[in-house]
Amino acid sequence: MRSLYRATRVHTLSHPTEGEWLLIDGRHIERVGSGEPPAADRTVDLPGCTIIPGFIDSHVHLTGTGLAGVGIPIDTARHAEELLGLVAEELTHGPTKILAHGFDESDWQPRTLPTMAELDELGETPIVLVRADGHLSLANSAAIERSGALQHDGIERDQSGNPSGVLRRDANSRVQRWFHETLTEHEIRELQLQAASLAAGRGITCVHEMAIPAWRGRRDIEVLLEQRMQLPVDVVPYVADMDIPYVMGLGLETIGGDLSVDGSLGARTAAIGEPYTDDGSTGSLYLDSDELAEFFHNAHLAGLQVAVHAIGDAAIEQTLVVWERVYRTLDSRGRRHFRARRHRIEHFEMAAPQQVERAAGLGLAISVQPAFDAEWGHPGAMYEQRLGERRAVAMNPFATLLARGIEVGAGSDSPVTPLDPMYGLWALENHHDPAQRMSREHAIRLFTVGSARLARLDEKKGRLEPGMQADFAAYEADPFVVLDPRELRPVLTVSRGRDVSAR
């Protein structure tokens, strides 16, 4: 069936740059033009509206986003007592277990975390409270005991040698995975559907799902793949699993995604060269370099696109050194194929100028999260608390990455920051470093064309032109010119030719 969408303006992000109507044939765009529209089986009039390509979020956790939407809003807590109060209120409803996501003590006064003793005073219900970045959890005795987290590295202990309730690394992974393994398949499906529906309601037509079996088990990605085609938005899965035969057996051409080379700055687990300003540690590398090299080499030879999570400068350095080892083993033809694969680094927050150059030389692609800067990049915020002013000011050099010819796409890392590209656009325009700010057009391109190229979908998505998939959204105000885009929501979202969100 041919459908015609008529609006005041159609931004194609191609040439010509604008039109007044969009004709689609099933799942694909047939034509974009101006003047008298062609005949169609169905016409959708959108007077006064602007149509743009659907946004593509390059880094999302669907199940986690769904859970954050229905769980305790611990992201609103402003100190430990308030956090405990929110949990106590939830316990009055009689839950059998609690996992909530989103607290950020870097914005508290004081910044002291609640103790395990204080969590235990709330009762015997297992409680897991996950920091905004996901790399640190607070757990009570019941959750630690039932999950078996005590048998894993990463249990912080107090001066008496007893667990403090703070879990990092393997212990953090274990306690989160224990909770997710108690969910039914129906619950997982519903959480993923809710997150995908939220994305559609924000003008997003495609997400890159970053599945983490270490945190949620393999069942999470398997359930997602079963319902993938029924979701309102297109899903490109990346699985943080080094078992190449397993991932290929899922029918995927990607691997890694949020496979962690290090942790996060907020949890002080990101691997950095100079110590953290506020506690003197340097984080840690999660993977041995030889193990990582073998994984990179074998995955590349298997024809997979590889992505890894690297935040700290030491983790970025390890990742680059290992990729350079693999690259040197290839002949000229092999290096050309390597560059075409667009192997990815997620986050890349603390990249030094020479590391940017080396990434560009290898043809690596970078997935950035602009809202990280909006949340933690301003003076006095988390980056400065952890790293000091000198290092904080150099964080997230988004414009530099583009200027050096690197493929860059943008996402939210939802639920770490909101699943909302408009917030991402605002963050790119208001970077803490004026030299790294972007125009609205460049910001929109990062969330459309850029993210499509990250997943090697640039022949299908990111632009509105004949033959491309019919992925677009219509807005009452033009996203290219509205003064502050943060409250802008689409009146219509179309994904693969389907109307998936309207108001």
C-alpha positions in Angstrom: 0.0 0.0 0.0 1.3 3.5 -0.9 0.9 6.1 1.8 1.3 9.8 1.5 2.4 12.0 4.4 1.9 15.7 3.8 3.5 18.3 6.1 4.8 21.8 6.0 8.4 20.7 5.7 10.3 17.4 5.2 13.9 17.4 6.2 15.6 14.6 4.3 19.2 15.0 5.5 20.0 14.4 1.9 19.8 16.5 -1.3 17.4 18.2 -1.9 17.3 19.1 1.8 13.6 19.8 2.1 10.2 18.7 0.7 6.6 19.0 1.5 5.4 15.4 1.2 6.7 11.9 1.7 5.4 8.9 -0.3 6.1 5.4 1.1 5.4 2.0 -0.5 5.0 -0.5 2.3 8.2 -0.3 4.4 10.2 1.9 2.1 10.4 5.5 0.9 9.3 5.9 -2.7 9.7 9.6 -3.2 10.1 12.9 -1.3 8.9 16.1 -3.1 7.2 19.4 -3.2 4.1 20.8 -5.0 1.2 18.7 -6.2 1.5 15.3 -4.4 1.1 12.0 -6.2 -1.9 9.7 -5.8 -1.8 7.3 -2.9 -4.0 4.6 -1.3 -3.8 6.5 2.0 -3.1 10.1 2.9 -2.0 11.4 6.3 -2.2 15.2 6.6 0.1 16.8 9.1 -0.6 20.6 8.7 2.0 22.8 10.2 4.3 19.9 11.1 7.9 19.1 10.2 9.0 15.6 9.3 12.6 14.4 10.0 14.3 11.0 9.9 13.7 8.8 12.9 16.3 9.1 15.6 18.6 6.2 16.2 19.8 5.7 19.8 23.2 4.0 19.5 23.4 2.6 23.1 20.3 1.4 25.0 19.4 -1.3 27.6 15.8 -2.1 27.0 15.0 -4.3 30.0 16.8 -1.9 32.3 14.9 1.0 30.9 11.6 -0.8 31.4 12.5 -1.6 35.0 13.6 2.0 35.7 10.2 3.2 34.4 8.2 1.0 36.8 10.6 0.9 39.8 11.2 3.2 42.7 12.3 6.7 41.5 15.5 6.6 43.5 17.0 9.0 40.9 15.1 11.7 42.8 16.8 11.1 46.1 19.1 14.0 47.3 20.7 12.3 50.3 21.0 8.9 51.9 18.0 9.4 54.3 15.7 10.2 51.3 16.9 7.2 49.5 16.1 5.0 52.4 12.8 6.6 52.8 11.8 5.8 49.2 12.7 2.2 49.8 10.8 2.1 53.1 7.7 3.4 51.3 8.0 0.7 48.6 8.3 -2.0 51.3 4.8 -1.1 52.6 3.4 -2.6 49.4 4.9 -6.0 50.3 7.3 -6.8 47.5 9.3 -10.1 47.6 12.4 -8.4 46.4 13.5 -4.9 45.3 15.9 -3.7 42.5 15.8 0.0 41.8 18.1 2.0 39.5 19.3 5.5 39.3 20.7 7.0 42.5 23.6 9.5 42.0 25.3 10.5 45.2 27.6 13.0 43.4 24.7 15.4 43.5 23.9 14.8 47.2 24.7 16.9 50.2 26.3 15.1 52.0 27.5 12.5 49.5 27.6 9.7 52.1 26.1 6.4 51.0 23.8 4.5 53.3 25.4 1.6 55.1 24.4 -2.1 54.9 23.2 -1.9 58.6 20.8 0.9 57.6 19.5 -1.2 54.7 19.1 -4.2 57.0 17.1 -2.1 59.4 14.4 -1.9 56.7 13.6 -5.6 57.0 14.5 -9.0 55.5 13.3 -8.3 51.9 16.3 -8.5 49.5 17.2 -4.9 48.4 19.4 -3.9 45.5 19.9 -0.2 44.7 21.9 0.3 41.5 23.9 3.5 40.9 23.0 5.6 37.8 25.9 4.2 35.8 25.1 0.5 36.7 28.6 -0.2 37.9 28.0 0.0 41.7 25.1 -1.4 43.8 24.1 -1.1 47.4 22.7 -4.3 48.8 21.4 -5.5 52.1 22.4 -8.8 53.8 19.4 -10.7 52.3 20.3 -9.7 48.7 24.0 -10.5 49.2 23.2 -13.9 50.8 20.6 -15.0 48.3 22.6 -13.9 45.2 25.8 -15.5 46.3 27.6 -12.2 45.7 29.8 -12.7 48.7 31.7 -15.3 46.8 32.7 -12.8 44.1 35.3 -10.0 43.9 34.1 -6.5 44.5 32.6 -6.7 48.0 33.6 -3.5 49.8 34.4 -4.0 53.5 34.4 -1.7 56.4 37.2 -1.2 58.9 36.1 -4.3 60.8 36.3 -6.4 57.7 32.5 -6.8 57.3 30.7 -6.1 54.1 29.7 -2.4 53.8 26.9 -3.0 51.4 28.7 -1.5 48.4 29.3 -3.9 45.5 31.4 -3.4 42.5 32.8 -5.5 39.6 31.8 -9.2 39.8 29.8 -8.9 43.0 27.8 -6.1 41.4 27.2 -8.2 38.3 26.2 -11.2 40.4 23.6 -9.4 42.5 22.0 -7.8 39.5 22.0 -11.0 37.6 20.4 -12.8 40.5 17.4 -10.4 40.4 17.0 -10.6 36.7 17.1 -14.4 36.7 14.0 -14.3 39.0 12.0 -12.5 36.4 9.6 -14.5 34.3 9.9 -14.4 30.5 6.6 -12.6 30.4 7.9 -9.9 32.7 11.0 -9.5 30.5 9.0 -9.2 27.4 6.7 -6.6 28.9 9.7 -4.5 30.2 11.3 -4.6 26.8 8.0 -3.6 25.1 7.5 -0.7 27.5 11.0 0.6 26.8 10.6 0.2 23.0 7.2 2.0 23.2 8.9 4.8 25.2 11.5 5.1 22.4 8.8 5.4 19.7 7.1 8.1 21.8 10.4 10.1 21.6 10.7 9.9 17.9 13.2 7.1 18.0 12.7 4.4 15.3 15.8 2.3 16.0 17.9 1.4 19.0 21.2 -0.4 19.4 20.5 -2.8 22.3 23.5 -3.4 24.6 22.7 -6.8 26.2 24.9 -7.7 29.2 24.5 -11.4 30.1 26.8 -10.9 33.1 24.2 -8.6 34.6 20.9 -10.0 33.2 21.7 -13.5 32.0 21.5 -14.9 28.5 17.8 -15.3 28.7 17.3 -11.6 28.4 18.8 -11.3 24.9 17.1 -14.6 23.8 13.7 -13.2 24.9 14.4 -10.0 23.0 15.4 -11.8 19.8 12.1 -13.8 20.0 10.0 -10.7 20.0 12.3 -8.3 18.1 10.2 -8.1 15.0 7.0 -7.3 17.0 8.5 -4.3 18.8 7.5 -0.8 17.7 11.1 0.1 16.9 13.9 -1.6 15.1 16.5 -3.2 17.3 20.1 -3.8 16.5 21.5 -6.2 19.2 25.0 -6.2 20.6 25.8 -8.9 23.2 28.5 -8.4 25.8 29.6 -12.1 25.6 33.0 -13.3 24.4 31.6 -16.7 23.4 31.8 -16.2 19.6 30.0 -19.4 18.6 27.1 -18.6 21.0 26.6 -15.1 19.5 26.9 -16.3 15.9 24.4 -19.0 16.8 21.9 -16.3 17.7 22.2 -15.1 14.1 24.0 -11.9 14.9 26.7 -10.1 13.0 27.8 -8.0 16.0 29.4 -8.8 19.3 30.6 -7.1 22.4 28.7 -3.9 22.7 28.9 -3.0 26.4 31.6 -5.6 27.0 33.4 -3.8 29.8 37.2 -3.1 29.4 36.7 -1.0 32.6 33.9 0.3 34.7 32.6 3.8 35.3 33.9 7.1 36.7 31.0 7.4 39.1 31.8 4.0 40.7 35.5 4.8 40.5 36.0 1.6 38.5 37.0 3.2 35.2 40.7 2.5 34.6 42.6 5.8 34.6 46.3 6.7 34.4 46.4 9.2 37.3 44.6 8.5 40.6 41.1 9.6 41.3 41.2 13.0 43.0 38.7 12.0 45.7 40.1 8.7 46.8 43.5 8.0 45.3 42.6 4.8 43.5 43.0 4.2 39.7 40.1 1.8 38.9 41.0 -1.4 37.1 41.1 -3.1 33.8 38.6 -5.9 33.6 40.2 -8.0 30.8 43.7 -9.3 30.2 45.3 -7.8 27.1 46.2 -11.2 25.5 42.6 -12.5 26.2 41.2 -9.3 24.6 43.5 -9.6 21.6 42.5 -13.2 21.0 38.8 -12.2 21.2 39.2 -9.2 18.9 41.2 -11.2 16.3 38.8 -14.2 16.3 35.7 -12.1 16.2 37.1 -10.0 13.3 38.0 -13.1 11.3 34.5 -14.5 12.0 33.1 -11.4 10.2 31.6 -9.8 13.2 31.6 -6.1 14.1 33.1 -5.8 17.6 32.2 -3.2 20.2 33.6 -2.7 23.7 33.0 -0.3 26.6 36.0 1.8 27.5 35.7 5.0 29.6 39.0 5.8 31.4 42.1 6.8 29.6 43.9 3.6 30.7 41.1 1.5 29.3 41.0 3.4 26.1 44.8 2.9 25.8 44.5 -0.9 26.4 41.7 -1.1 23.7 43.7 0.8 21.2 46.9 -1.1 21.8 45.1 -4.4 21.4 43.3 -3.3 18.2 46.7 -2.1 16.9 48.1 -5.6 17.5 45.3 -7.1 15.5 45.6 -4.5 12.7 49.3 -5.1 12.2 48.7 -8.8 11.5 46.6 -7.9 8.4 47.7 -7.3 4.9 46.5 -4.3 2.8 43.3 -6.0 1.7 42.6 -7.2 5.2 43.2 -3.7 6.6 40.7 -2.3 4.2 38.1 -4.8 5.3 39.0 -4.0 8.9 38.2 -0.3 8.4 35.0 -1.1 6.6 33.8 -3.2 9.6 33.6 0.0 11.8 34.6 -1.8 15.0 33.3 0.4 17.9 34.3 1.8 21.2 31.4 2.8 23.5 31.7 6.0 25.6 35.4 6.9 24.9 35.0 9.6 27.6 38.6 10.3 28.6 40.2 10.1 25.2 43.5 12.1 25.0 44.3 13.8 21.6 46.8 11.2 20.6 44.3 8.5 21.4 41.7 10.2 19.2 44.3 10.2 16.3 45.1 6.5 16.8 41.4 5.6 16.8 40.9 7.6 13.6 44.0 5.9 12.0 42.4 2.4 12.7 39.1 3.4 11.3 37.3 2.7 14.6 33.8 4.1 15.2 32.8 5.8 18.4 29.4 5.7 20.2 29.0 8.8 22.5 26.4 9.7 25.0 25.9 13.5 25.0 23.7 13.6 28.1 26.7 12.3 30.1 28.2 15.8 29.7 24.9 17.5 30.6 24.6 15.4 33.7 28.2 15.3 35.0 30.3 17.7 32.9 29.5 21.1 34.4 31.8 22.8 37.1 31.6 21.0 40.4 29.8 18.0 39.0 30.9 14.3 39.1 33.7 14.5 36.5 35.3 17.3 38.4 34.8 15.6 41.8 36.4 12.4 40.6 39.2 13.8 38.3 39.8 17.5 39.2 39.2 20.5 37.0 42.2 19.8 34.6 41.0 16.4 33.5 37.3 17.1 33.7 37.5 20.0 31.2 38.9 17.6 28.6 36.1 15.0 28.9 33.9 14.0 26.0 35.6 15.8 23.0 32.6 15.2 20.7 33.4 17.9 18.1 37.1 16.9 18.0 36.1 13.3 17.1 34.1 14.5 14.1 36.8 17.0 13.1 39.4 14.2 12.9 37.2 12.2 10.5 36.0 9.5 13.0 32.6 7.8 12.5 30.5 9.0 15.5 27.0 8.2 16.5 25.0 9.1 19.6 22.9 7.5 22.2 21.6 7.7 25.8 22.8 4.6 27.6 19.3 4.5 28.9 18.4 4.0 31.8 21.7 5.8 32.7 20.4 9.0 31.1 16.9 9.5 29.7 15.8 7.8 26.5 15.3 11.1 24.8 17.2 12.4 21.8 16.0 15.9 22.3 17.9 16.0 25.6 20.9 14.7 23.7 20.6 17.5 21.1 20.4 20.1 23.9 23.5 18.5 25.5 25.5 18.7 22.3 24.6 22.4 21.9 25.5 23.2 25.5 28.7 21.2 26.1 30.7 22.4 29.1 33.5 23.2 26.7 32.4 25.8 24.1 34.9 24.4 21.6 33.1 21.0 21.6 29.6 22.4 21.0 27.7 21.5 17.9 25.1 23.2 15.7 21.5 21.8 15.8 22.0 20.3 12.3 25.2 18.5 13.3 23.6 17.3 16.5 20.6 15.8 14.6 22.9 14.2 12.1 24.8 12.5 15.0 21.6 10.9 16.2 20.4 9.9 12.7 23.1 9.5 10.0 25.9 9.0 12.5 24.2 6.2 14.5 23.0 4.5 11.3 26.7 4.4 10.1 27.8 3.0 13.5 25.6 -0.1 12.9 26.5 -0.2 9.2 22.9 0.6 8.3 23.6 3.8 6.3 22.1 2.3 3.2 18.8 1.8 5.0 18.4 4.3 7.8 19.3 7.9 8.8 18.0 9.8 5.8 14.7 10.2 3.9 15.3 9.3 0.3 14.1 6.7 -2.2 14.9 3.1 -1.2 15.5 3.9 2.4 13.4 2.4 5.2 10.4 4.4 6.1 11.6 5.6 9.5 10.5 9.1 10.4 8.8 11.4 13.0 6.6 14.4 12.7 6.7 17.4 15.1 4.5 20.5 15.5 7.7 22.6 15.9 10.7 22.2 13.6 13.4 20.4 15.6 16.0 22.2 13.4 15.0 25.6 14.6 13.0 25.4 17.9 14.9 27.4 20.6 15.0 24.7 23.3 14.2 21.1 22.0 14.0 19.4 25.4 10.2 19.4 25.7 9.6 18.6 22.0 7.7 15.4 21.3 6.5 13.9 18.0 2.8 13.9 17.0 3.6 10.8 14.9 6.4 8.2 14.7 6.7 5.8 11.8 9.1 2.8 12.0 9.5 0.6 9.0 6.4 2.0 7.5 4.3 1.3 10.6 2.6 4.1 12.6 3.9 3.3 16.0 3.2 6.4 18.1 0.7 9.2 17.8 -1.1 11.6 20.2 
